[in-house]
């Protein structure tokens, strides 16, 4: 998995393991038959960021302090996210469009390219070794999707309109239900689905 970003963690968290594989995927639809033009300009619109909960651990409650914890995160919603580009300009390629979007957004790391997947059906595990776990906890993983529309103009050719969906970050979280709401939208969703009713983590979540 690329771009792993750790969220808000429980005190004493030592290790996280995400055993997920990245496999090849298609990059999107191309404008077949159009004249190739690779030095055009992009106009971006409708850029939207959406954080999606991708996998969730089973509810867990430690009656006494516990030395370690390991959970299998089960898929939630869409099992696989793939970068897609529709209306790929001839001569630009899906990877080129995604790279151009990354430059427009001034991202610190490259956006996920056509050869990457975020596969919630792969084996995702969360591990903590601390000796200080007590009470109810929840664990989850997430992906930060990016959607955008574009218009590509090159020379005297007719403008090409298209759409991109990719992601910039993915990660996991592990928190106590007795803490306040998570700072990530995916974490708040996970708490509502996992923590006991009335827990601090579910308030205003």
C-alpha positions as CSV (number, residue, x, y, z in Angstrom):
1,X,0.0,0.0,0.0
2,X,1.3,3.4,-0.9
3,X,1.3,6.7,1.0
4,X,0.6,5.1,4.4
5,X,-0.4,7.8,6.9
6,X,-0.9,7.0,10.5
7,X,-3.9,8.7,12.1
8,X,-4.5,9.4,15.8
9,X,-3.2,6.4,17.8
10,X,-3.8,5.1,21.3
11,X,-1.0,5.7,23.8
12,X,1.7,3.1,23.7
13,X,1.1,2.1,20.1
14,X,4.3,0.4,18.9
15,X,3.6,-1.3,15.5
16,X,1.2,-1.5,12.7
17,X,1.2,-4.1,10.0
18,X,-0.8,-3.8,6.8
19,X,-0.2,-7.0,4.7
20,X,-1.7,-5.8,1.4
21,X,-0.5,-6.4,-2.1
22,X,-0.5,-3.9,-5.0
23,X,-1.5,-5.4,-8.3
24,X,-1.8,-4.0,-11.8
25,X,-5.0,-2.4,-13.1
26,X,-6.2,-0.5,-16.2
27,X,-5.6,3.2,-16.4
28,X,-8.9,4.2,-18.1
29,X,-10.5,5.0,-21.4
30,X,-8.5,6.7,-24.2
31,X,-9.6,8.9,-27.0
32,X,-8.9,6.4,-29.7
33,X,-8.3,7.7,-33.2
34,X,-7.5,11.2,-32.1
35,X,-4.3,13.0,-33.1
36,X,-1.6,12.5,-30.6
37,X,-0.5,15.8,-28.9
38,X,1.6,15.5,-25.7
39,X,2.4,19.1,-24.8
40,X,-1.1,20.4,-24.1
41,X,-2.4,22.3,-21.1
42,X,-5.0,21.2,-18.5
43,X,-7.8,23.2,-17.0
44,X,-9.0,21.5,-13.8
45,X,-12.5,21.8,-12.1
46,X,-14.7,20.0,-9.6
47,X,-11.7,18.8,-7.5
48,X,-13.1,16.8,-4.6
49,X,-11.4,14.9,-1.8
50,X,-13.3,12.0,-0.2
51,X,-12.0,9.9,2.7
52,X,-13.5,6.4,2.6
53,X,-13.5,3.7,5.3
54,X,-12.1,0.6,3.6
55,X,-11.8,-2.0,6.4
56,X,-12.9,-2.4,10.0
57,X,-11.8,-4.6,12.9
58,X,-14.2,-6.5,15.1
59,X,-15.2,-4.7,18.4
60,X,-12.7,-5.6,21.1
61,X,-12.8,-5.0,24.9
62,X,-10.0,-5.8,27.3
63,X,-11.1,-6.4,30.8
64,X,-7.6,-6.1,32.2
65,X,-4.4,-4.6,30.9
66,X,-3.3,-6.6,27.8
67,X,0.3,-6.9,26.4
68,X,-0.6,-7.2,22.7
69,X,-3.4,-7.1,20.2
70,X,-3.8,-8.4,16.6
71,X,-6.9,-7.9,14.5
72,X,-8.0,-8.8,11.0
73,X,-9.6,-5.8,9.3
74,X,-12.6,-6.9,7.2
75,X,-13.5,-5.0,4.0
76,X,-16.2,-2.4,4.1
77,X,-18.1,-1.2,1.0
78,X,-16.2,-1.3,-2.3
79,X,-13.6,-4.0,-2.1
80,X,-11.1,-2.5,-4.6
81,X,-10.2,1.1,-5.5
82,X,-8.4,1.6,-8.8
83,X,-7.1,4.9,-10.3
84,X,-9.2,5.6,-13.4
85,X,-9.1,8.2,-16.2
86,X,-11.9,8.7,-18.7
87,X,-11.3,10.8,-21.8
88,X,-7.6,10.2,-21.9
89,X,-6.0,12.6,-24.4
90,X,-4.1,10.9,-27.2
91,X,-0.4,11.3,-26.6
92,X,-0.9,12.0,-22.9
93,X,-1.7,8.6,-21.3
94,X,-3.6,8.0,-18.1
95,X,-0.3,8.2,-16.1
96,X,0.4,11.6,-17.7
97,X,-3.1,12.9,-16.7
98,X,-2.7,11.8,-13.1
99,X,0.8,13.3,-12.9
100,X,-0.6,16.6,-14.2
101,X,-3.3,16.5,-11.5
102,X,-0.7,15.9,-8.9
103,X,1.3,19.0,-10.1
104,X,-1.9,21.1,-10.0
105,X,-2.6,20.0,-6.4
106,X,1.1,20.4,-5.5
107,X,1.1,17.1,-3.6
108,X,4.2,16.1,-1.6
109,X,4.0,12.5,-3.0
110,X,2.8,11.3,-6.4
111,X,-0.8,10.4,-6.7
112,X,-1.6,6.7,-7.2
113,X,-1.0,5.7,-10.8
114,X,-2.6,3.3,-13.2
115,X,-0.7,0.3,-12.0
116,X,-1.8,0.6,-8.3
117,X,-4.8,-0.7,-6.4
118,X,-6.1,-0.3,-2.8
119,X,-7.5,-3.7,-2.2
120,X,-9.6,-4.1,0.9
121,X,-10.1,-7.8,0.2
122,X,-6.3,-8.4,0.7
123,X,-5.2,-9.5,4.1
124,X,-5.0,-6.4,6.3
125,X,-4.0,-6.8,9.9
126,X,-3.5,-4.4,12.8
127,X,-1.0,-5.1,15.5
128,X,-0.3,-3.3,18.8
129,X,2.2,-4.3,21.5
130,X,2.1,-2.1,24.5
131,X,1.1,-3.8,27.8
132,X,-1.3,-1.0,28.6
133,X,-4.5,-1.8,26.6
134,X,-7.7,-1.8,28.7
135,X,-11.3,-1.1,27.9
136,X,-13.0,-1.0,24.4
137,X,-11.0,-0.2,21.3
138,X,-11.7,0.1,17.5
139,X,-9.4,-0.3,14.5
140,X,-9.9,0.6,10.8
141,X,-8.2,1.4,7.5
142,X,-9.0,4.2,5.0
143,X,-8.1,5.7,1.6
144,X,-8.2,9.4,0.7
145,X,-9.7,9.5,-2.8
146,X,-9.3,12.5,-5.2
147,X,-11.8,13.2,-8.0
148,X,-11.4,15.9,-10.7
149,X,-12.7,16.9,-14.1
150,X,-10.3,18.3,-16.7
151,X,-10.2,19.9,-20.1
152,X,-7.1,19.2,-22.2
153,X,-6.2,21.7,-24.9
154,X,-3.3,21.1,-27.3
155,X,-2.5,23.2,-30.4
156,X,-5.4,23.6,-32.7
157,X,-7.1,20.3,-31.8
158,X,-10.5,20.3,-30.3
159,X,-10.4,20.3,-26.4
160,X,-10.7,16.9,-24.7
161,X,-12.8,16.6,-21.6
162,X,-12.3,13.9,-19.0
163,X,-12.4,12.8,-15.4
164,X,-9.9,11.4,-12.9
165,X,-10.3,9.3,-9.8
166,X,-7.2,8.4,-7.8
167,X,-5.9,8.8,-4.2
168,X,-3.1,10.5,-2.4
169,X,-3.0,8.7,1.0
170,X,-4.1,5.6,2.7
171,X,-3.6,4.3,6.2
172,X,-5.1,2.8,9.4
173,X,-6.0,3.8,12.9
174,X,-6.5,2.3,16.4
175,X,-8.2,4.2,19.2
176,X,-9.9,3.7,22.5
177,X,-13.6,4.2,22.6
178,X,-13.1,6.2,25.8
179,X,-11.2,8.9,23.9
180,X,-13.0,11.7,22.1
181,X,-14.0,11.5,18.4
182,X,-11.2,10.7,15.9
183,X,-9.7,13.5,13.9
184,X,-10.4,11.5,10.7
185,X,-13.8,11.1,9.1
186,X,-13.2,7.4,8.6
187,X,-12.3,7.0,12.3
188,X,-15.5,8.6,13.4
189,X,-17.5,6.3,11.1
190,X,-15.6,3.3,12.5
191,X,-16.4,4.4,16.0
192,X,-20.1,4.6,15.3
193,X,-20.1,1.1,13.9
194,X,-17.8,-0.5,16.6
195,X,-17.9,1.3,20.0
196,X,-20.5,0.7,22.7
197,X,-23.4,3.1,22.6
198,X,-22.7,6.3,24.6
199,X,-18.9,6.0,24.2
200,X,-16.9,9.3,24.0
201,X,-15.6,8.3,20.6
202,X,-19.2,8.3,19.2
203,X,-20.2,11.7,20.6
204,X,-20.6,14.3,17.8
205,X,-19.0,11.7,15.5
